[in-house]
Each structure stands twice: as C-alpha cells, then as structure tokens.
Amino acid sequence: MSDSQRDSGNSQRVTPSGFEMVSLEQFYGRIGPNVRRTFENMATSTLSDLERFGHSTNMRNQPEREATDRANSAREAQDAAQQTENRRLLDRIEVLEAENLALKQKLTRLESKQD
C-alpha cells in the first residue's frame, strides 16, 4: 500500500505497521474460495477434535495433576510444621530472654548489697 493510499482519509483503517484493516466479509471476499474452504476445514477439524478429545485430554493429565496436588499438599504440610516450629522457638527465645533479664537484675541487686 502506498503512502498516498494510506493517508487518503482511511487512516483509521491502517495499522501503524501499514497493514489495512478490513471487515471479515471483505477479508473472505478477497482471499478466494480455496483459502476460504481451507479456513472452514481447519475450523471444523479443530472443533471436532475439541469435542472428541477435550475430556480425554483432561483425563490424560489427571495423574500429573494428582502428583502435583500431592506435592503441594506435602509442601503445605511442611510449611505449616515449619511455622509451628518457628513459633515454638520464638516463644522459647522470649522465655530465655526474660530469664536472662531476671538473672541480670538479681546479679545487680546482689552486687549492690555486697558493696
């Protein structure tokens, strides 16, 4: 398409890369009967394949999906166990810090009594 055709008032129907945008009817009118027939055959074949194999494809992937679900469940269980362990350790740290502070205060009191 030349620049004069592109700029002749049809600027909304031309993409930035220079391709002309046409309606579906115009497209089918321009491509010819053999290409139309090929498009129709491809679409029909795709739809019939989806009808025949759509469910079996899901069934074929079922073992993989179950294995993934089991792995995810195991990982979630490990994460939950790890979080529980982390909480327990943090609680233990708080108790030890409190005991340490109490012992330091007791030591300070004993040292002040000795002086």
C-alpha angles and dihedrals in degrees: 000000000000125000091249091057091046093052097041097104096285093095092126090058096054122080120225088255090058101257118138117236114221135176120261091252091054090047092053090045092053100045099060134231099287094055091044090053090049091051091049092049092049092049093046091048092049092049093048091049090052091050093048102038105024095095097036091052089059090047091050090055093046096096091050091049091048091050090050091048091051091049091049091048091050091048091049090050090050091048091050091049090048091051091050090050091048091052091049092050093047090051090050091050090052091051092048092048090050091049090047091051091048091050091049090051091048090049090050091051092048092049091049091051091052093053 
